[in-house]
């Protein structure tokens, strides 16, 4: 059960609400964008999360994580449950500044924006240390580092500012014996090896990331979760759905840590029969 309890609420009044499109069946999740605390790229480049957001009480964070983990285990008593963080690094910067100012600041001053990322990562380390002390043996680390087309900043920038911070993040988690999973939306094929080298034990991916590459290189040592295309369930017929399930199962079935899943989510307007066919075909192919 994918779960990240540490999310944008920890950013308080500095969270930039970019609005939300209608996704739920009744459209209840739609809302317009809010007002940002940041006016221009200079505000972004000068931001210090330690001054703005302050030091957190580790004991309170651990207590919160343990309570939500227990609740998850009680509710989903037949599944892998976990604690996790959504605003790890890039996703935290997106939630702080919004897309327009993030891309502007990163374009105007890549090194200055990298220093912002480092400052933010040092502040987030408080939560990583708390995650290391929580009861959950599995930790989900979410960070949307790419778009569907791939990286939206130069790959060298990620390798200078994102992945070194991941390595620092994982040190207390690995020392505590946690199994640490990585999630990103979009296409992170270019960074699969970078992510693995940071120490993650597994990958959660959408259908545009190359699962076959993960299976061939990391399938015997890492877990991976995916990556059926939800668009096939939305628009395809029974034969299309069979082929999509078979594609994924052919890639992952012989890997001990493979979890079959639809990449990201199944929208509310997906035909019920399509979801049932998906599950039927999975059941048919699931036995090794």
C-alpha positions in Angstrom: 0.0 0.0 0.0 1.8 3.1 -1.4 1.9 5.7 1.4 3.7 9.0 2.0 2.5 10.7 5.2 5.0 13.5 5.1 3.6 15.7 2.4 3.1 19.4 1.6 1.4 20.1 4.9 4.9 20.3 6.4 5.6 23.4 4.2 2.9 25.4 6.0 2.1 28.8 4.6 5.0 28.5 2.1 3.2 25.8 0.1 2.3 27.1 -3.4 -1.1 25.6 -4.3 -1.1 25.3 -8.0 -4.7 24.2 -8.1 -6.1 20.8 -9.1 -7.9 19.4 -12.2 -11.0 17.3 -11.8 -10.0 13.7 -11.3 -12.5 12.3 -8.8 -15.8 10.9 -10.2 -17.7 13.8 -8.7 -15.1 16.5 -9.5 -14.8 17.3 -5.8 -11.0 17.6 -6.1 -11.1 20.5 -8.5 -9.9 23.8 -7.2 -8.2 27.0 -8.5 -4.6 27.9 -7.7 -3.9 29.8 -4.6 -1.6 32.7 -3.8 2.1 32.1 -3.6 4.4 33.5 -0.9 7.0 33.9 -3.6 6.8 36.8 -6.0 9.8 36.3 -8.3 12.9 34.2 -8.9 14.9 36.3 -6.4 12.5 35.2 -3.6 13.2 31.6 -4.7 16.9 31.9 -4.8 17.1 33.6 -1.3 14.7 31.1 0.4 16.1 29.5 3.5 13.8 26.7 4.9 15.5 26.7 8.2 14.6 30.3 8.8 11.1 30.0 7.2 10.0 26.6 8.5 12.2 26.0 11.5 13.4 23.0 13.4 11.0 20.1 14.0 10.4 17.9 17.0 11.7 14.5 16.0 9.7 12.7 18.7 6.5 14.2 17.4 7.3 13.2 13.8 8.1 9.6 14.9 4.9 9.4 17.0 2.8 10.6 14.0 4.5 8.1 11.6 4.0 5.2 14.0 0.3 6.0 14.5 -0.4 6.2 10.8 1.6 3.1 10.1 -0.4 1.1 12.7 -3.6 2.4 11.2 -2.5 1.3 7.8 -1.6 -2.2 9.0 -5.0 -2.6 10.7 -6.9 -1.4 7.6 -4.8 -3.3 5.0 -3.8 -6.4 7.0 -2.8 -8.5 4.0 -0.5 -6.0 2.3 2.9 -4.4 2.5 2.4 -1.2 4.5 4.9 1.6 4.9 5.7 5.1 6.0 7.0 7.6 3.5 7.8 11.1 2.3 6.3 12.9 -0.7 8.2 16.2 -0.6 11.7 14.6 -0.7 13.7 17.1 -2.8 12.4 18.1 -6.2 8.8 17.5 -5.3 9.3 19.7 -2.2 10.7 22.5 -4.4 7.8 22.2 -6.8 5.3 22.4 -3.9 7.2 25.4 -2.5 7.6 27.5 -5.6 5.2 26.2 -8.2 6.4 25.3 -11.7 6.7 28.7 -13.2 9.0 30.2 -10.6 11.0 26.9 -10.2 11.8 26.7 -13.9 12.6 30.4 -14.0 14.9 30.4 -11.0 16.7 27.2 -12.2 17.1 28.7 -15.7 18.3 32.1 -14.5 20.8 30.7 -11.9 21.3 26.9 -12.0 24.0 27.0 -9.3 22.0 29.3 -7.1 19.0 27.1 -7.4 21.2 24.1 -6.6 22.1 25.9 -3.4 18.4 26.3 -2.6 18.0 22.5 -3.2 20.9 21.8 -0.8 19.4 24.0 1.9 16.0 22.4 1.4 17.5 18.9 1.6 19.4 19.7 4.8 16.0 20.8 6.3 14.3 17.6 5.1 16.9 15.5 6.7 15.0 16.0 9.9 12.2 13.9 8.5 14.6 11.2 7.1 16.1 10.7 10.6 12.5 10.4 12.0 11.7 7.9 9.2 14.7 5.9 10.2 13.4 5.6 13.8 9.8 4.8 12.9 8.3 1.3 13.2 7.8 0.7 9.4 10.4 -1.6 7.9 9.6 -0.2 4.4 10.0 3.5 3.5 8.7 5.1 0.4 10.7 8.0 -1.0 8.7 10.0 -3.6 10.3 12.6 -5.8 8.9 13.7 -9.2 12.3 14.5 -10.8 11.1 14.3 -14.4 8.3 14.9 -16.9 6.9 12.3 -19.3 9.5 13.6 -21.8 12.3 13.1 -19.3 14.4 15.5 -17.2 13.2 19.1 -17.2 16.6 20.4 -16.0 20.0 19.4 -17.4 21.0 15.9 -16.2 24.3 17.2 -14.8 22.2 19.4 -12.4 20.5 16.3 -11.0 23.8 14.6 -10.6 25.3 17.5 -8.7 22.3 18.5 -6.5 19.7 15.7 -6.4 21.4 12.4 -6.2 24.1 13.4 -3.6 21.3 14.5 -1.4 19.6 11.2 -1.9 22.7 9.4 -0.7 22.8 11.5 2.4 19.1 10.9 3.0 19.5 7.1 2.7 22.4 6.8 5.2 20.2 6.8 8.4 17.5 4.7 6.7 19.9 2.0 5.6 21.8 2.1 8.9 18.4 1.4 10.6 17.8 -1.6 8.3 14.9 -0.1 6.3 14.0 -1.3 2.8 13.7 2.0 0.8 11.7 2.3 -2.3 11.8 5.2 -4.9 8.9 6.6 -6.8 8.8 9.2 -9.5 6.1 10.0 -12.1 7.3 10.5 -15.7 10.2 9.0 -17.5 13.3 8.5 -15.4 15.0 5.8 -17.5 18.0 8.1 -17.9 18.5 8.1 -14.1 17.7 4.4 -13.2 21.4 3.7 -12.5 21.9 6.9 -10.5 18.9 6.0 -8.3 20.2 2.4 -7.8 23.6 3.7 -6.9 22.1 5.9 -4.1 21.1 2.7 -2.3 17.4 2.3 -3.0 16.1 -1.2 -2.8 13.3 -0.8 -5.4 11.6 1.3 -8.0 8.0 2.4 -8.5 7.4 3.6 -12.1 4.9 4.7 -14.7 4.7 3.0 -18.1 7.0 5.4 -19.8 10.0 4.4 -17.7 11.8 1.3 -19.1 10.8 -1.5 -16.8 12.5 -4.1 -19.0 15.9 -2.3 -18.4 15.2 -2.5 -14.6 14.3 -6.2 -14.8 17.4 -7.1 -16.8 19.9 -5.2 -14.7 18.3 -5.1 -11.2 15.5 -7.8 -11.4 17.4 -10.3 -9.1 18.5 -7.7 -6.6 15.8 -5.0 -6.4 12.0 -4.8 -6.2 10.1 -3.0 -8.8 6.4 -2.1 -9.1 4.5 -1.4 -12.4 4.0 -0.6 -15.0 0.7 -1.3 -16.9 -0.6 1.7 -18.8 -3.8 3.0 -17.3 -4.7 4.5 -20.8 -5.1 0.9 -22.1 -7.6 0.2 -19.3 -9.4 3.5 -20.1 -9.6 3.2 -23.9 -8.7 -0.4 -24.8 -10.8 -3.5 -25.3 -10.4 -6.9 -23.7 -7.7 -8.0 -26.1 -5.7 -4.8 -25.6 -5.8 -5.2 -21.8 -4.7 -8.8 -22.1 -1.7 -7.8 -24.2 -0.8 -5.0 -21.7 -0.9 -7.3 -18.7 1.1 -10.0 -20.6 3.7 -7.4 -21.5 4.3 -6.5 -17.9 4.1 -10.1 -16.7 6.6 -11.3 -19.3 9.0 -8.7 -18.1 8.6 -9.1 -14.4 7.3 -12.5 -13.6 10.7 -14.2 -13.2 12.0 -11.5 -10.9 11.5 -12.2 -7.2 10.7 -8.6 -6.3 8.2 -7.8 -9.0 4.8 -6.3 -8.0 2.3 -6.0 -10.9 0.5 -2.7 -10.8 -1.1 0.0 -13.0 1.3 2.9 -13.4 0.1 5.8 -11.2 -3.7 5.5 -10.9 -6.9 4.1 -12.4 -9.1 7.1 -13.2 -12.7 7.2 -12.0 -14.0 7.0 -15.6 -12.3 3.7 -16.4 -14.9 1.1 -17.4 -15.5 -1.3 -14.5 -15.3 -4.3 -16.9 -11.8 -3.1 -18.0 -10.6 -3.1 -14.4 -12.1 -6.6 -13.9 -10.5 -7.9 -17.1 -7.1 -6.5 -15.9 -7.4 -8.4 -12.6 -8.7 -11.5 -14.4 -5.7 -11.6 -16.7 -3.3 -10.9 -13.8 -4.7 -13.8 -11.9 -4.3 -16.1 -14.9 -0.7 -15.2 -15.3 0.4 -14.7 -11.7 1.6 -18.2 -10.8 5.3 -18.8 -11.4 
